[in-house]
Amino acid sequence: MNNIIDANNLVFEYYNYDDNGEVKDTIRALEGTSIQVKEGEFVVILGHNGSGKSTFAKHLNGILSPKEGTLVVCGIDALDKDKTWDIRKEVGMVFQNPDNQIVATIIEEDVAFGPENLGIEPTEIRKRVDEALETVGMTEYMKDSPNKLSGGQKQRIAIAGVIAMKPRCIVFDESTAMLDPIGRRQVMSTMEKLNKEYGITIIHITHYMQEAILADRIVVMDKGHVIMEGTPREVFKEVKTLKEIGLDVPDTTYLAYLLQEAGFNISTELLTVEEVTKAICQLQ
């Protein structure tokens, strides 16, 4: 598989200004960040607040542009300002607050908003809206107002609006952070469906470890650097390192870690309740 995202040595700075509009100080959010994502992958990016993960996400469809480094998205040079619109056709973004992404008073009109701005002809827009709502399981609500929906349902409508633009990649920037457990499960189920059934590349920024378990690969960031990456089993077995940078691990993994620290012969590469239960039953 080819890389759909190829970021190398990205540097990005935020500026603080004084009352006179002069730069008071700078904060480096990315410090030579390099991340590659293959077409069709489901990648989770983890990191505590201020680690740079959301800043990196906003580079992927041209919201931000790096001070240094190279970034190629879907074969397009993201540093070429004339290509920003082309990138946004290929990479969709779903943000944290669904209320900030819904622009219409009727659900089907909201989902149609993106394709309309792409200049898609009306018959194709109708087809895309119907397909997108069916994909996220929200067809029965198409004539309703978004105000009637739960947080999880609103987020699925936001996802439908992105799907309708036919992107190759969707970036979820802490899209489950404001949702209750039911809403989070609904959105995660939609992500899995988009990835497994439709082949859409998923990049999910989250701080929920149980969501990260679902990924093909996890990238861990700290202070603008990538400090670790691998499969969920490879990453979460590094319990001590993750705790040192302020991250949790799945409860199942942590239980296995505590048992290992207590002297029991048990692996920390355990992610599910079933795996931990079986391992504990086999302890002598």
C-alpha positions as CSV (number, residue, x, y, z in Angstrom):
1,M,0.0,0.0,0.0
2,N,1.1,3.5,-0.8
3,N,1.3,6.3,1.8
4,I,-1.7,8.5,1.7
5,I,-0.1,10.8,4.3
6,D,3.7,11.4,4.2
7,A,4.8,14.0,6.8
8,N,8.5,14.5,7.4
9,N,10.2,16.8,10.0
10,L,7.2,19.1,10.5
11,V,7.8,22.2,12.6
12,F,4.9,24.4,13.7
13,E,4.8,27.4,16.1
14,Y,2.0,29.3,17.8
15,Y,2.6,32.9,18.7
16,N,1.6,34.8,21.8
17,Y,1.2,38.6,21.3
18,D,1.5,41.5,23.7
19,D,-1.0,44.4,23.9
20,N,0.9,46.2,21.2
21,G,0.5,43.3,18.7
22,E,4.2,42.3,19.0
23,V,5.2,38.7,19.3
24,K,5.8,38.0,23.0
25,D,6.8,34.4,22.8
26,T,6.4,31.3,20.7
27,I,5.2,27.8,21.5
28,R,6.5,25.0,19.3
29,A,3.7,22.5,18.9
30,L,5.5,20.3,16.4
31,E,9.2,19.6,16.8
32,G,10.3,17.7,13.7
33,T,7.2,15.5,13.5
34,S,7.3,12.6,11.0
35,I,4.3,10.4,10.5
36,Q,3.4,8.2,7.6
37,V,-0.1,6.6,7.0
38,K,-0.8,4.0,4.4
39,E,-4.0,4.0,2.3
40,G,-6.7,2.1,4.0
41,E,-5.1,2.2,7.5
42,F,-6.9,2.9,10.7
43,V,-4.5,5.0,12.7
44,V,-5.0,6.4,16.2
45,I,-2.8,9.3,17.5
46,L,-2.5,9.5,21.2
47,G,-1.0,12.2,23.4
48,H,-1.9,14.3,26.4
49,N,-3.1,17.9,26.0
50,G,-0.4,20.0,24.4
51,S,1.4,17.0,22.8
52,G,0.8,18.3,19.3
53,K,-1.7,15.7,18.1
54,S,-4.5,18.1,17.1
55,T,-2.0,20.5,15.6
56,F,-0.7,17.7,13.4
57,A,-4.3,16.8,12.4
58,K,-5.1,20.3,11.3
59,H,-2.1,20.1,8.8
60,L,-3.7,17.3,7.0
61,N,-6.4,19.2,5.2
62,G,-4.7,22.6,5.0
63,I,-6.1,24.3,8.1
64,L,-2.5,24.9,9.3
65,S,0.7,24.9,7.3
66,P,4.2,24.0,8.8
67,K,7.0,26.4,9.3
68,E,9.5,23.7,8.2
69,G,9.4,20.2,6.8
70,T,7.5,18.4,4.0
71,L,4.0,17.1,3.8
72,V,2.4,15.2,1.0
73,V,-1.3,14.3,1.3
74,C,-2.9,12.0,-1.3
75,G,0.1,12.6,-3.6
76,I,-0.3,16.4,-3.3
77,D,2.3,18.8,-1.9
78,A,0.4,20.3,1.0
79,L,2.8,23.3,1.2
80,D,1.6,24.5,-2.2
81,K,-1.2,27.0,-1.2
82,D,-2.8,26.6,-4.7
83,K,-3.5,22.9,-3.9
84,T,-5.3,23.4,-0.6
85,W,-8.7,23.0,-2.2
86,D,-7.6,19.8,-3.9
87,I,-6.4,18.4,-0.6
88,R,-9.7,19.2,1.1
89,K,-11.6,17.2,-1.5
90,E,-9.5,14.2,-0.5
91,V,-9.3,14.6,3.3
92,G,-12.3,15.3,5.4
93,M,-12.3,16.5,9.0
94,V,-14.7,15.8,11.8
95,F,-14.2,17.9,14.9
96,Q,-14.9,17.7,18.6
97,N,-18.2,19.6,18.8
98,P,-20.9,18.5,16.3
99,D,-22.9,21.7,16.9
100,N,-20.0,23.7,15.3
101,Q,-20.2,21.6,12.1
102,I,-23.9,21.5,11.3
103,V,-24.9,24.5,9.2
104,A,-28.5,23.7,8.0
105,T,-31.8,23.4,9.8
106,I,-32.8,20.2,8.0
107,I,-30.5,17.1,8.1
108,E,-30.5,16.2,4.5
109,E,-29.7,19.8,3.5
110,D,-26.8,19.8,5.9
111,V,-25.3,16.6,4.4
112,A,-25.8,18.2,0.9
113,F,-23.9,21.3,1.9
114,G,-20.4,19.9,1.1
115,P,-21.2,18.4,-2.3
116,E,-23.0,21.6,-3.3
117,N,-19.8,23.6,-2.6
118,L,-17.8,21.1,-4.7
119,G,-20.1,22.0,-7.6
120,I,-21.6,18.5,-7.9
121,E,-24.7,18.3,-10.0
122,P,-28.1,17.9,-8.2
123,T,-28.9,14.3,-9.2
124,E,-25.5,13.1,-7.9
125,I,-25.9,15.2,-4.7
126,R,-29.2,13.4,-4.0
127,K,-27.6,10.1,-4.5
128,R,-24.6,11.0,-2.2
129,V,-26.9,12.3,0.5
130,D,-29.0,9.1,0.6
131,E,-25.9,6.9,0.6
132,A,-24.1,8.9,3.3
133,L,-27.2,8.9,5.6
134,E,-27.6,5.1,5.1
135,T,-23.9,4.5,5.8
136,V,-24.2,6.2,9.2
137,G,-27.6,4.8,10.0
138,M,-29.5,8.1,10.0
139,T,-31.8,7.8,6.9
140,E,-35.0,8.0,9.0
141,Y,-34.0,11.4,10.3
142,M,-33.3,13.1,7.0
143,K,-36.3,15.4,7.1
144,D,-35.8,16.3,10.8
145,S,-34.0,19.2,12.5
146,P,-30.6,18.5,14.0
147,N,-31.9,20.1,17.2
148,K,-33.9,16.9,17.9
149,L,-30.8,14.7,17.9
150,S,-28.5,13.5,20.6
151,G,-24.8,14.4,20.6
152,G,-23.8,11.0,19.1
153,Q,-26.5,11.4,16.3
154,K,-25.3,14.9,15.5
155,Q,-21.8,13.6,15.2
156,R,-23.0,10.9,12.8
157,I,-24.7,13.6,10.7
158,A,-21.4,15.6,10.6
159,I,-19.7,12.4,9.4
160,A,-22.3,11.9,6.8
161,G,-21.6,15.4,5.5
162,V,-18.0,14.5,5.1
163,I,-18.8,11.1,3.5
164,A,-21.0,12.8,0.9
165,M,-17.9,14.6,-0.4
166,K,-16.3,11.2,-1.2
167,P,-12.9,11.7,0.6
168,R,-10.2,9.1,0.6
169,C,-9.3,9.9,4.2
170,I,-11.2,11.2,7.2
171,V,-9.5,12.8,10.2
172,F,-11.4,12.6,13.5
173,D,-10.0,15.3,15.8
174,E,-11.2,14.2,19.2
175,S,-14.7,13.7,17.7
176,T,-15.9,11.5,20.6
177,A,-14.6,13.8,23.4
178,M,-18.0,15.5,24.1
179,L,-20.1,12.4,23.7
180,D,-21.6,10.0,26.3
181,P,-20.6,6.3,26.2
182,I,-23.5,5.4,23.9
183,G,-22.6,8.3,21.5
184,R,-19.0,7.2,21.5
185,R,-19.9,3.7,20.6
186,Q,-22.1,4.9,17.7
187,V,-19.3,7.0,16.3
188,M,-16.6,4.3,16.7
189,S,-18.9,1.8,15.0
190,T,-19.3,4.2,12.1
191,M,-15.5,4.7,11.9
192,E,-14.9,0.9,11.7
193,K,-17.6,0.6,9.0
194,L,-16.0,3.3,6.9
195,N,-12.6,1.7,7.2
196,K,-13.4,-2.0,6.9
197,E,-16.3,-1.8,4.4
198,Y,-15.5,1.3,2.3
199,G,-11.7,1.3,2.5
200,I,-11.5,4.9,3.8
201,T,-8.3,5.8,5.6
202,I,-9.1,6.8,9.2
203,I,-7.0,9.0,11.4
204,H,-8.5,9.2,14.9
205,I,-7.2,11.7,17.5
206,T,-8.4,10.5,20.9
207,H,-7.6,10.2,24.6
208,Y,-9.8,7.2,25.1
209,M,-7.7,4.0,25.3
210,Q,-10.5,1.6,24.6
211,E,-11.0,3.4,21.2
212,A,-7.3,3.1,20.4
213,I,-7.5,-0.7,20.8
214,L,-9.5,-0.8,17.5
215,A,-6.7,0.7,15.4
216,D,-4.4,-1.0,13.1
217,R,-1.6,1.2,14.4
218,I,-1.1,3.7,17.2
219,V,1.2,6.8,17.1
220,V,2.1,8.3,20.5
221,M,3.1,12.0,20.6
222,D,4.7,14.0,23.4
223,K,5.9,17.6,23.3
224,G,5.6,17.7,19.5
225,H,7.6,14.5,18.9
226,V,6.6,11.0,17.9
227,I,7.9,8.9,20.8
228,M,6.4,5.5,20.0
229,E,4.3,3.7,17.3
230,G,3.2,0.2,16.6
231,T,0.2,-2.1,16.9
232,P,-2.1,-1.6,20.0
233,R,-0.4,-4.6,21.7
234,E,3.1,-3.3,21.0
235,V,2.3,0.2,22.3
236,F,0.1,-0.6,25.3
237,K,2.6,-3.1,26.7
238,E,4.9,-0.1,27.4
239,V,2.8,0.8,30.5
240,K,5.6,2.6,32.4
241,T,6.6,4.8,29.5
242,L,3.0,5.8,28.8
243,K,2.3,6.5,32.4
244,E,5.4,8.7,32.5
245,I,4.0,11.0,29.8
246,G,0.6,11.2,31.4
247,L,-1.3,8.7,29.4
248,D,-3.4,5.8,30.6
249,V,-3.6,2.3,29.2
250,P,-6.6,0.0,28.9
251,D,-7.8,-1.4,32.3
252,T,-7.1,-4.9,31.1
253,T,-3.5,-4.1,30.2
254,Y,-2.9,-2.3,33.5
255,L,-4.2,-5.2,35.5
256,A,-1.8,-7.5,33.7
257,Y,1.0,-5.1,34.3
258,L,0.2,-4.9,38.1
259,L,0.2,-8.7,38.3
260,Q,3.5,-8.9,36.4
261,E,5.0,-6.3,38.8
262,A,3.8,-8.5,41.7
263,G,5.8,-11.4,40.3
264,F,3.2,-13.3,38.3
265,N,4.2,-14.7,35.0
266,I,1.7,-12.9,32.8
267,S,2.1,-11.0,29.5
268,T,1.2,-7.3,29.3
269,E,0.2,-7.7,25.6
270,L,-3.4,-8.3,26.7
271,L,-6.2,-6.1,25.5
272,T,-9.6,-7.7,26.1
273,V,-11.3,-9.0,29.2
274,E,-11.4,-12.5,27.7
275,E,-7.6,-12.5,27.2
276,V,-6.9,-11.3,30.7
277,T,-9.4,-13.7,32.2
278,K,-7.9,-16.7,30.4
279,A,-4.3,-15.6,31.4
280,I,-5.3,-15.3,35.0
281,C,-6.9,-18.7,35.0
282,Q,-3.7,-20.2,33.7
283,L,-1.5,-18.7,36.5
284,Q,0.1,-21.2,38.8
